[in-house]
């Protein structure tokens, strides 16, 4: 029973990591830069979500508003921050991204205060009992099902639509894609919008689970998301998804069996270090 419960808890946590890390993967696949500021949209989604939910009493409205606002913010970051410096060495956008995230974190602190915001309504706080022995919050089940639905839609968009094919072509060979009339700017807008919206959805769901939104809530998830895209093989959407679920399950078991020695975050990074010592190219990428 404990084994099954830990597996499910790991998949729930892994689903949240996947939503955050997929946005990073989309950006890296297109621009070959590590978009550290992506974590700011996770936090932004949490703040927009809690404010809209408290005003309207609707969690659905909060999720939609958070994803739209974060998506538009992602486009602005791409056009104003990254586009002017894409011709620079990779460390230049990386430094700009780190600075942008630090600035966003301080901006959240100034605008919303350091103590955080909470929900006035108890969204998804009931409990569900599965198979007679598995007990979960409704919010946890909603996170897993919502994540699966969004990732499924993203997969269909990538493989079954012209926009998705254009994005994949741009990632594979930007110059060839541009010669066939694909706008690299539009593809960048789409990638940043989708990636930022996914992070915002994760931010809303995490804030509902914890009933708290605070300026620093994106810090640890951002580090783990970077670890996940390395584990999954940089730029691989499928690898990122698999690595996120694996990391969630490893953390779930680790907190039970290694909790006396390491906390949850230490377990995650210890796992990352061990994997990279064994497979520097990541779990789901072939060497060479």
Secondary structure, 3 states (H helix, E strand, C coil): CHHHHHHHHHHHHHHHHHHHHHHHHHHHHHHCCCCCCHHHHHHHHHHHHHHHHHHHCCHHHHHHHHHHHHHHHHHHHHHHHHHHHCCCCHHHHHHHHHHHHHHHHHHHHHHHCCCCECCCCCCCCCEEEECCCEEEEHHHHHHHHHHHHHHHHHHHHHHHCHHHHHHHHHHHCHHHHHHCCCCHHHHHHHHHHHHHHHHHHHHHHHHHHHCCECCCCHHHHHHHHHHHHHHCCCCCHHHHHHHHHHHHHHHHHHHHHCCCCCCHHHHHHHHHHHHHHHCCCCCCCCCC
